[in-house]
Amino acid sequence: MEIKENIKKIRQAKGMTQEQFAEVLHLDPSVISKMESGERKIYADDLIKFAELIGEDVTYFYTYPKRYVDSELVNAPERISVTFEVSPDKRDILLKLVTGQDPNNLRISQET
């Protein structure tokens, strides 16, 4: 599922209309409509604002309806590992959002 579809589903699950979502974010409702329909690009800053509004981490838009759990936040005996797949074009964006670093400078292990 694409991020634009996840934004719409998450917004609807929170019981918010496009107009309510836009008002809280100080945006024109047409901006939300265009993002959800794919007529406008969705930038990292947009996702950060959306995440803050709904009280979620940015990764939620990539993994919805599943949740990402940071293993550093879970006590050792209760540790879990979560794996999810993203399309190659979204990988670098997600890595930059999660780590705050340039994905080209990260060491990443990939299963084959």
C-alpha positions, 0 to 999 in steps of 0.5 A: 500500500502506498503512503498516500493511501495510508495517510487517508486510512489513518486519518479516517481511522482517527475520525477526521475529515480532510477539512479537520486534518487541514485546519489543525495542520494550518493547510488548505483542505485541497492540499490534503485532498491532493496528497491523498489522491497522489496529485501532490508529492508528500514531503518528509516535513508533511509526514512529520507534521501528520505524525505529531498530530496523530501521536504516532511515529513517522514509520507508521505511515510506511508500515500501516496497519502494522506497527514498528517497534524500536528494539531499544525501547523494549527491555531485553527479556521482552525484546521482539524483532519486527520486519517489514517490506518497503518498495525500493523507492521508499527505502532511502526516505524511510531510512533517513526519517528513522535514522536521521542520517544519509542512507548512503552512509549507513551499513545495512544488512540485507537478507538474500 
